[in-house]
């Protein structure tokens, strides 16, 4: 075979190899673009899906029965975890009544109550976080339960042009305390009129907050931030959703009684109901952060869609 024939043959083989490589994703393809992500949340009691119209059974240490009156909570700064252990920030698709991006901080309000049954909120719901990440092989998810410190103590009643709708009390009534206290990270409530204390409240939020003028929202720090960082090491948003387990949250308390302080747990360091609630959230009650001895959180779990 002469040199010209060899050259032509090699050129043909190279072209065929490039074409095959391109067809397998080695060249420019849709796999190199952003990957759409949707994270769905669902309220459950153990393994049972629940709504505002459901009767929840087996609650707390006395296996009490009750109904939801509210089921809302803030999720911040979602990160998808790659197979090789890298955290990649999720870019939210929208800025609207349920989502905002402020610099490097993202917040979504998950609203699983629909004003049916015993729930007294609004008919509108938001059960998912939608966004995108760069193409990659993702196997897990991380997020924070709560509102970031930089946004938690902003004016809750200002116009939405000043305070994003997602953390605006005019848009989402009941999701804020005073400016010093900031937002309620969770507003999960169960009730039964036959209980001695008819409603068990789980209102998580930062406490011990100080600053130059806390009454006007100028909060510099909080002694107990109370923001659980949640990791679901195995999570596939295409086939799984995140179950929010009310039964697990309340497992360590007699929900029919109030042992002292406000009903249920409103994040007080000396509230007798808060110890078990904070255990379910993976937090140390005294410090408001996870420590080496904190139990693993049990509120969130990945389940099949």
Secondary structure, 3 states (H helix, E strand, C coil): CCHHHHHHHHHHHHHHHHHHHHHCCCCCCHHHCCEEEEEEEEEEECCEECCCCCCEEEEHHHCEEEEEEEEEEEEEEEEEEECCCCEEECEECCCECCEEEECCEEEEEEECCCCCCCCCCCCCCECEEEEEECCCCEEEEEEEECCCHHHHCCCCCCCCCCCCHHHCCCCCCCCECCCCCCECCEEEEEECCCCCCCEEEEEECCEEEECCEHHHCECCEEEECCCCEEEECCCCCCCEEEEEEHHHHHCCCCCCCCCCCCCCECCCCCCCCHHHHHHHHCCCCCCCCCCCCCCCCCCEEEEEC
